Amino acid sequence: MDFSEVLSYFLALTCVVAGGIILWGNEDYIVPASGRSLRIPCSFLFWVLAVIFWAMAVVIEDDDENL
């Protein structure tokens, strides 16, 4: 396992946890100008980042196997 692969898996797990904490946490992230909450968009952003990091780790793993 390469360092970049481990780092990508770690960042993916961190993003999933951060998205969950934002979505199900006690704080409301309100935009003062519109009064809308940013809970769902921020958690979705972290989960999309988690998918990207996971895909990067899988591609690195596949490249190592094809050598």
C-alpha positions in Angstrom: 0.0 0.0 0.0 1.4 3.3 -1.1 1.4 6.4 1.1 -0.8 8.3 -1.3 -3.3 5.5 -1.2 -3.4 5.4 2.6 -3.7 9.2 2.6 -6.7 9.1 0.2 -8.5 6.5 2.2 -7.9 8.6 5.4 -9.2 11.8 3.7 -12.2 9.9 2.4 -13.1 8.6 5.9 -12.5 12.1 7.4 -14.8 13.7 4.9 -17.6 11.2 5.6 -17.3 11.8 9.3 -17.2 15.6 8.9 -20.3 15.5 6.6 -22.1 13.4 9.2 -21.2 15.7 12.0 -22.3 18.7 10.1 -25.6 17.1 9.0 -26.6 15.6 12.4 -24.8 18.1 14.7 -26.4 20.6 17.0 -25.2 23.7 15.2 -27.1 25.5 12.5 -25.0 27.2 9.8 -27.3 30.1 8.7 -26.4 32.5 6.0 -27.3 36.0 7.4 -28.3 37.4 4.0 -30.8 34.7 3.1 -31.6 33.0 6.4 -31.1 29.6 4.8 -29.2 26.8 6.5 -26.0 25.4 5.0 -26.2 22.0 6.7 -27.3 19.9 3.7 -25.1 21.6 1.1 -22.0 21.4 3.3 -22.5 17.8 4.2 -23.2 17.0 0.6 -19.9 18.7 -0.4 -17.9 16.7 2.1 -19.5 13.4 0.9 -18.7 14.3 -2.7 -15.1 14.9 -1.6 -15.1 11.6 0.2 -16.2 9.8 -3.1 -13.4 11.6 -5.0 -10.8 10.7 -2.5 -12.0 7.1 -2.4 -11.9 6.9 -6.2 -8.4 8.3 -6.2 -7.3 5.5 -3.7 -8.9 2.8 -5.8 -7.2 4.1 -9.0 -3.8 4.1 -7.2 -4.5 0.6 -6.0 -5.4 -0.6 -9.5 -2.3 1.0 -11.0 -0.1 -0.8 -8.5 -1.6 -4.2 -9.4 -1.2 -3.6 -13.2 2.6 -3.1 -12.9 
